[in-house]
Amino acid sequence: MAFGHPDFGKAVPCRCVQSEWEDQRTDRLKRYSNLGPLTRLTFDNLLSHGRSPDPGNQRLFSKAFETAKAYADNPRGWLVLTGSSGSGKTHLAAAVANYCIDRGLRVYFMIVPDLLDHLRATFTPNSQVTYDELFELVRNAPLLILDDLGVQSGTPWAKEKLFQVLNHRFNSQLPTVITTNVPLDQLDENLQSRLTDPALSTVLDVERHSSVLNAMDSLDLSLPAGMTFEAFKPKGRNLVGTARRNLEDAYRAALSFAKSLDGWLVLMGPPGRGKTHLAAAIAHYHRQQGRENLFILVPDLLDYLRSTYAPDSKITYDQLFNKVRTVPLLVLDDYGEQAATPWAKEKLYQIINYRYNARLPTVITTALSLDDIDARISSRLADPGLTMFFAITAPDYRGGDSSPARSVRGSQRGRGAR
């Protein structure tokens, strides 16, 4: 150091010594982390789209991958990753831990069943660590990663311990990453309320939970799979004037609904106008946000409900019916003449009436006018405080029929749209 330099006369380690110190610090952080062999799991050796062949799951995993990387750069709040075993949740969580360790941050990684076993073991006479020491280490870790939160938390003692840890970290706003293969609505209510607090937690599905709704859903079939907002072309086939403006307005109405998810949206008009494309785009928009929804043609829905009466059905009618009527977003495509039988009318009325009373977001496409729909259902659809109607009056979106749609123009709420 030259005379006059601020560090003149001070002992400064050489680069090789400084590098050795940094290696030692990293080793200490790895030992503290409890990662063990999981130190090999990084973002660099993780496929950014996951391993599932399902395009829908690939989109979900890609979003989780990017969100986890951003979280590792700035660990604030909670990150909750859900998905089945083998979906990549643990790799993502360990990658966050290893990335943070490389940046010199203290991370503590614990598999939840192991944590509970270790806490129980502290009560044995030969335990080398006290319960209070281990409990304090876990609940106050600068960054805590809890892997595999699930059914092992079902005993009263386990519920109490996990709630104490998470409640302390919740109140202290301490960075926490949690993985679980259990749908959050099946967890203890106290845990669920902490994990889903929108002011603190980011909840991401690494893949869709395997369920009967997945088997029914049509969104990932080859045609609707490409029906996104990005792929919707308001110009249609060189449309101009009123026809073009109508499609542009329909696009804006659907996108606005997707962003707000407020009330119901009914898209009306003859086949080929783009109703199904916009309805599917709404479902895609929310699927990409990691949110559950069901996109299904009404004839298919009725067939699935009928199939539950078969002796070899793996699900009862009540189970399937309850899943459909309570799904967070329901998109019913092609509501039409197939709903004319008394049985179909009754089933659809029960679903729509439940969602009407619960104010659950719903999208319906139909070529019918309200006058052609069962009166009990049309009275729900016509509620001006709930439903926005949009009639697509442009020519055939696929370039066929050039006649205008037999319905109303523009978008309105309630019966005034008829």
C-alpha positions in Angstrom: 0.0 0.0 0.0 1.3 3.5 -0.9 1.8 6.0 1.9 -1.4 7.9 2.4 -3.7 5.0 1.3 -6.5 4.4 3.8 -5.3 0.9 4.3 -1.6 1.8 4.7 -0.1 -0.1 7.6 -3.1 -2.5 7.9 -2.7 -6.3 7.6 -4.6 -7.3 4.4 -4.9 -11.0 3.5 -3.6 -12.1 0.1 -6.0 -13.3 -2.5 -5.2 -17.0 -1.9 -5.9 -16.6 1.8 -9.1 -14.6 1.2 -10.3 -17.3 -1.2 -9.6 -19.9 1.4 -11.6 -18.0 4.0 -14.5 -17.7 1.6 -14.3 -21.5 1.0 -14.3 -22.1 4.7 -17.3 -19.8 5.2 -19.2 -21.6 2.5 -18.4 -24.9 4.1 -19.6 -23.7 7.4 -22.8 -22.4 5.8 -23.4 -25.8 4.1 -22.9 -27.6 7.4 -25.3 -25.2 9.1 -27.9 -25.7 6.3 -28.5 -29.4 6.9 -28.7 -29.9 3.1 -26.4 -32.9 3.1 -26.4 -34.5 -0.3 -28.9 -32.0 -1.6 -26.0 -29.5 -2.1 -25.9 -31.0 -5.6 -29.3 -29.6 -6.5 -29.0 -26.2 -8.2 -30.8 -24.1 -10.8 -28.1 -25.0 -13.3 -28.9 -28.7 -13.3 -32.7 -28.3 -13.2 -34.8 -28.3 -16.4 -36.5 -24.9 -16.5 -39.7 -26.5 -17.8 -39.7 -29.6 -15.6 -39.9 -33.2 -16.6 -43.6 -33.6 -17.2 -44.7 -34.2 -20.9 -47.9 -32.3 -20.1 -47.7 -28.8 -21.7 -49.9 -27.4 -18.9 -47.5 -28.7 -16.3 -44.5 -27.4 -18.2 -46.0 -23.9 -18.1 -46.6 -24.2 -14.4 -43.1 -25.5 -13.7 -41.5 -22.7 -15.8 -43.3 -20.1 -13.8 -42.3 -21.8 -10.6 -38.6 -22.0 -11.8 -38.5 -18.2 -12.6 -40.2 -17.3 -9.4 -37.9 -19.4 -7.3 -34.8 -17.8 -9.0 -36.2 -14.4 -8.3 -36.9 -15.3 -4.7 -33.4 -16.7 -4.2 -32.0 -13.3 -5.4 -34.1 -11.5 -2.8 -35.5 -13.9 -0.1 -38.4 -12.0 1.3 -41.8 -13.3 2.4 -42.8 -16.9 1.9 -42.7 -19.1 -1.1 -45.0 -22.1 -1.1 -44.6 -24.8 -3.7 -47.2 -27.5 -4.2 -47.3 -30.6 -6.4 -47.1 -34.4 -6.3 -44.0 -36.4 -5.4 -41.4 -36.2 -8.1 -42.6 -33.0 -9.6 -39.5 -31.1 -8.8 -40.5 -29.2 -5.6 -37.6 -30.4 -3.5 -35.1 -29.6 -6.3 -36.5 -26.0 -6.6 -36.3 -25.5 -2.8 -32.8 -26.9 -2.5 -31.7 -24.8 -5.5 -32.9 -21.7 -3.6 -30.9 -22.8 -0.6 -27.7 -23.5 -2.5 -28.0 -20.2 -4.4 -28.4 -18.3 -1.1 -25.5 -20.2 0.5 -23.2 -19.2 -2.4 -24.1 -15.6 -1.7 -23.1 -16.0 2.0 -26.6 -16.3 3.4 -27.5 -18.6 6.3 -30.1 -21.2 5.3 -31.6 -24.0 7.3 -33.2 -26.9 5.3 -35.3 -29.5 7.1 -37.6 -32.2 5.9 -40.8 -31.9 8.0 -41.1 -35.5 9.1 -37.4 -35.4 10.1 -37.9 -32.2 12.0 -40.7 -33.7 14.0 -38.6 -36.8 14.7 -35.7 -34.6 15.9 -38.0 -32.6 18.1 -39.3 -35.8 19.7 -35.8 -37.1 20.1 -34.8 -34.1 22.3 -36.9 -35.5 25.1 -34.8 -38.7 25.4 -32.3 -38.7 28.3 -29.2 -39.1 26.0 -30.1 -36.3 23.6 -27.2 -34.0 22.8 -29.4 -31.0 22.1 -32.3 -29.7 24.1 -35.7 -29.2 22.7 -35.5 -25.4 23.2 -32.2 -25.2 21.3 -33.5 -27.1 18.3 -36.8 -25.3 18.3 -35.1 -21.9 18.5 -32.7 -22.8 15.7 -35.6 -23.7 13.4 -38.1 -20.9 14.1 -35.5 -18.1 13.9 -33.4 -19.4 11.0 -32.6 -16.4 8.7 -34.1 -18.5 5.8 -35.9 -21.6 6.7 -36.8 -24.2 4.1 -39.4 -26.9 5.1 -39.7 -29.7 2.6 -42.6 -32.2 2.4 -45.2 -30.6 4.6 -48.1 -33.0 4.6 -50.0 -35.7 6.3 -47.4 -36.2 8.9 -48.7 -33.0 10.5 -52.0 -34.8 11.4 -51.3 -35.6 15.1 -52.3 -33.0 17.7 -48.7 -32.7 18.9 -47.2 -32.3 15.4 -49.9 -29.8 14.5 -49.0 -27.7 17.5 -45.3 -27.8 16.9 -45.6 -26.9 13.2 -48.1 -24.1 14.0 -45.8 -22.7 16.6 -42.8 -22.6 14.2 -44.8 -21.2 11.3 -46.8 -18.8 13.4 -43.6 -17.3 14.9 -42.1 -16.9 11.4 -45.4 -15.5 10.1 -45.6 -12.8 12.9 -41.9 -12.0 12.4 -42.2 -12.0 8.6 -39.1 -14.3 8.3 -38.2 -15.7 4.9 -39.5 -19.2 4.5 -39.9 -21.7 1.7 -42.3 -24.6 2.1 -43.0 -27.6 -0.2 -46.1 -29.8 0.1 -47.8 -32.5 -2.0 -51.1 -31.9 -0.2 -53.6 -29.4 -1.6 -53.5 -26.4 0.8 -57.3 -26.6 1.4 -56.7 -30.1 3.0 -54.2 -28.8 5.5 -55.0 -27.7 9.1 -57.0 -24.4 8.9 -54.4 -22.6 11.1 -51.5 -23.6 8.9 -53.6 -22.9 5.8 -54.4 -19.4 6.9 -50.6 -18.6 7.3 -49.5 -20.3 4.1 -52.1 -18.6 1.9 -51.9 -15.0 3.3 -51.7 -12.9 0.2 -49.7 -10.2 1.9 -46.8 -12.6 2.8 -47.0 -15.8 0.7 -46.5 -16.6 -3.0 -48.2 -19.9 -3.7 -47.3 -21.8 -6.8 -48.4 -25.2 -8.2 -45.3 -26.9 -9.6 -47.8 -29.1 -11.4 -51.5 -29.6 -11.4 -52.7 -32.0 -8.7 -53.9 -35.2 -10.2 -57.7 -35.2 -10.0 -60.9 -36.1 -11.8 -61.1 -32.4 -12.9 -57.8 -32.9 -14.8 -59.2 -35.9 -16.6 -62.3 -33.9 -17.6 -60.5 -30.7 -18.6 -60.2 -30.0 -22.4 -57.8 -27.1 -22.3 -54.7 -29.0 -23.2 -56.3 -30.8 -26.2 -54.5 -29.8 -29.4 -57.0 -27.1 -30.6 -57.8 -25.3 -27.3 -54.2 -25.6 -26.2 -53.3 -22.8 -28.6 -56.2 -20.6 -27.8 -54.4 -17.9 -25.8 -54.8 -14.1 -25.7 -51.5 -13.8 -27.6 -52.9 -16.0 -30.4 -56.2 -14.2 -30.7 -56.2 -11.9 -33.8 -59.0 -9.3 -33.5 -58.5 -8.5 -37.2 -59.8 -12.0 -38.0 -59.7 -12.5 -41.8 -59.1 -8.9 -42.9 -62.1 -7.6 -41.0 -62.6 -3.8 -41.1 -65.0 -1.3 -39.6 -67.7 -2.4 -37.2 -66.8 -6.1 -37.5 -63.2 -5.5 -36.5 -64.1 -3.2 -33.6 -66.5 -5.8 -32.3 -63.7 -8.5 -32.1 -61.3 -6.0 -30.6 -63.9 -5.1 -27.9 -64.6 -8.8 -27.3 -60.8 -9.3 -26.8 -60.6 -6.4 -24.3 -63.7 -7.6 -22.4 -62.3 -11.1 -22.0 -58.8 -9.9 -21.0 -60.4 -7.5 -18.5 -62.4 -10.3 -17.0 -59.4 -12.6 -16.8 -57.5 -10.0 -14.9 -60.2 -9.1 -12.4 -62.2 -12.4 -12.3 -65.1 -10.4 -11.1 -68.6 -11.9 -11.7 -69.6 -13.9 -14.7 -68.9 -13.5 -18.5 -71.3 -14.8 -21.1 -70.0 -14.8 -24.7 -72.8 -15.1 -27.2 -73.0 -15.6 -31.0 -73.2 -18.3 -33.7 -70.3 -20.8 -34.1 -67.0 -19.6 -35.5 -67.0 -16.1 -33.9 -64.2 -16.7 -31.5 -66.2 -17.3 -28.3 -64.4 -20.6 -27.5 -61.0 -19.0 -28.2 -61.6 -16.2 -25.8 -63.1 -18.5 -23.1 -60.1 -20.8 -23.4 -57.7 -17.8 -23.3 -59.3 -16.8 -19.9 -58.7 -20.3 -18.6 -55.1 -20.4 -19.9 -54.4 -17.0 -18.3 -55.4 -18.4 -14.9 -53.7 -21.7 -15.4 -50.5 -19.9 -16.0 -51.0 -18.1 -12.7 -51.0 -21.6 -11.0 -54.7 -21.3 -10.3 -57.2 -24.2 -10.6 -60.0 -24.0 -13.2 -62.0 -26.3 -15.4 -62.6 -25.7 -19.1 -65.1 -28.2 -20.5 -67.8 -28.4 -23.2 -71.3 -28.7 -21.7 -72.1 -31.9 -23.6 -68.9 -33.5 -22.2 -69.8 -32.3 -18.7 -73.2 -34.0 -18.9 -71.6 -37.2 -20.2 -69.2 -37.3 -17.3 -72.1 -36.7 -14.8 -74.0 -39.6 -16.4 -71.0 -41.9 -16.3 -70.9 -41.8 -12.5 -74.1 -43.9 -12.4 -72.2 -46.8 -14.0 -71.4 -49.7 -11.5 -67.7 -49.5 -12.3 -67.4 -45.7 -11.8 -64.4 -44.7 -9.7 -66.2 -41.6 -8.4 -69.7 -41.0 -7.2 -72.0 -38.5 -8.7 -72.0 -36.4 -5.5 -68.2 -36.3 -5.5 -67.9 -35.2 -9.2 -70.8 -32.8 -8.9 -69.3 -31.1 -5.9 -65.9 -30.7 -7.6 -67.5 -29.1 -10.7 -69.7 -26.6 -8.8 -67.0 -25.5 -6.4 -64.0 -25.2 -8.8 -62.5 -21.6 -8.4 -63.1 -20.8 -12.1 -65.6 -22.8 -14.3 -65.6 -22.3 -18.1 -68.6 -23.9 -19.7 -68.2 -24.0 -23.5 -71.0 -24.5 -26.0 -74.1 -24.2 -23.8 -76.8 -25.2 -26.3 -79.5 -27.5 -27.3 -78.0 -30.5 -25.5 -79.3 -28.8 -22.3 -82.9 -29.2 -23.4 -83.7 -32.5 -21.7 -85.3 -32.3 -18.2 -82.3 -34.2 -16.6 -79.7 -31.9 -18.3 -81.7 -28.8 -17.4 -81.9 -29.8 -13.8 -78.2 -30.7 -13.5 -77.0 -27.5 -15.2 -79.4 -25.4 -13.1 -78.1 -26.9 -9.9 -74.5 -26.1 -10.9 -75.2 -22.6 -12.1 -77.5 -21.8 -9.2 -74.8 -22.9 -6.7 -72.2 -20.8 -8.4 -74.7 -17.9 -8.6 -75.3 -18.0 -4.9 -71.6 -18.4 -4.1 -70.6 -15.7 -6.6 -68.0 -18.0 -8.1 -66.3 -16.8 -11.3 -67.9 -18.5 -14.3 -67.6 -18.1 -18.1 -70.2 -19.4 -20.5 -70.2 -19.5 -24.3 -73.5 -20.1 -26.2 -75.1 -19.7 -29.6 -78.5 -19.2 -27.9 -80.2 -16.1 -26.8 -81.5 -15.7 -23.3 -85.0 -16.4 -24.5 -83.8 -19.9 -25.7 -82.3 -20.8 -22.4 -84.2 -22.5 -19.5 -85.9 -19.7 -17.6 -84.4 -20.6 -14.2 -80.9 -20.4 -15.7 -81.5 -17.4 -17.8 -82.8 -15.5 -14.7 -79.4 -16.1 -13.0 -77.5 -15.1 -16.1 -79.5 -11.9 -16.5 -78.5 -10.6 -13.0 -77.1 -7.1 -13.9 -75.0 -7.1 -10.8 -73.2 -10.3 -11.7 -73.0 -11.0 -15.4 -71.4 -9.2 -18.3 -72.8 -10.3 -21.7 -70.8 -9.8 -24.9 -72.3 -10.7 -28.3 -69.8 -11.2 -31.1 -71.5 -9.8 -34.2 -68.4 -10.0 -36.5 -68.5 -12.5 -39.4 -67.2 -16.1 -38.9 -63.9 -15.8 -37.2 -62.7 -18.8 -39.2 -63.4 -17.2 -42.5 -66.7 -18.9 -43.4 -70.1 -17.3 -43.0 -70.0 -13.6 -43.5 -73.4 -12.9 -42.0 -73.6 -11.1 -38.6 -74.3 -13.0 -35.4 -77.9 -13.2 -34.3 -77.6 -11.5 -31.0 -76.9 -8.1 -29.3 -74.0 -5.8 -30.0 -71.3 -4.8 -27.6 -71.1 -5.7 -23.9 -73.5 -5.0 -21.2 -74.5 -6.4 -17.8 -77.7 -8.2 -17.1 -80.9 -8.4 -19.1 -80.3 -5.2 -20.9 -78.0 -7.0 -23.2 -80.8 -9.1 -24.7 
